[in-house]
């Protein structure tokens, strides 16, 4: 069996250490972290690595939009 990359575990540990104290909550076992402000959400997403490392998206989702999924209405990559 091939060794699995330690990258997801390292990212999760670092996110838990940095984001959880700021009030963000991980969405299940996903790479998404949510900060609920009532009328908008702060959304942090660690994207799967295409090469070594990982990508990061940070943005806001306006909750007055009627959508059934998370969206980045304002974002920074």
URVENGI-V795268 format. One record per pair of residues at least 4 apart in sequence whose C-alpha atoms are under 8 Angstrom apart, sorted by the first residue. I is the first residue (numbers start at 1). J is the second residue. If there is no record, write none. Layout:
i=I j=J
i=I j=J
This chain:
i=6 j=10
i=7 j=11
i=7 j=53
i=8 j=12
i=9 j=13
i=10 j=14
i=11 j=15
i=12 j=16
i=12 j=31
i=13 j=17
i=14 j=18
i=15 j=19
i=15 j=20
i=16 j=20
i=17 j=21
i=18 j=22
i=19 j=23
i=19 j=24
i=19 j=25
i=19 j=33
i=20 j=24
i=20 j=25
i=23 j=35
i=24 j=33
i=24 j=34
i=24 j=35
i=24 j=36
i=25 j=33
i=25 j=34
i=25 j=35
i=26 j=30
i=26 j=31
i=26 j=32
i=26 j=33
i=26 j=34
i=27 j=31
i=27 j=32
i=27 j=33
i=27 j=34
i=31 j=45
i=31 j=46
i=31 j=47
i=32 j=43
i=32 j=44
i=32 j=45
i=32 j=46
i=33 j=43
i=33 j=44
i=33 j=45
i=34 j=41
i=34 j=42
i=34 j=43
i=34 j=44
i=35 j=41
i=35 j=42
i=35 j=43
i=36 j=40
i=36 j=41
i=36 j=42
i=37 j=41
i=37 j=42
i=38 j=63
i=39 j=62
i=39 j=63
i=39 j=64
i=40 j=60
i=40 j=61
i=40 j=62
i=40 j=63
i=40 j=64
i=41 j=60
i=41 j=61
i=41 j=62
i=41 j=63
i=42 j=58
i=42 j=59
i=42 j=60
i=42 j=61
i=43 j=57
i=43 j=58
i=43 j=59
i=43 j=60
i=43 j=61
i=43 j=72
i=44 j=56
i=44 j=57
i=44 j=58
i=44 j=59
i=45 j=56
i=45 j=57
i=45 j=58
i=46 j=54
i=46 j=55
i=46 j=56
i=46 j=57
i=47 j=54
i=47 j=55
i=47 j=56
i=47 j=57
i=48 j=54
i=48 j=55
i=49 j=53
i=49 j=54
i=49 j=55
i=50 j=54
i=56 j=77
i=57 j=75
i=57 j=76
i=57 j=77
i=58 j=75
i=58 j=76
i=58 j=77
i=59 j=72
i=59 j=73
i=59 j=74
i=59 j=75
i=59 j=76
i=60 j=71
i=60 j=72
i=60 j=73
i=60 j=74
i=60 j=75
i=61 j=70
i=61 j=71
i=61 j=72
i=61 j=73
i=61 j=74
i=62 j=73
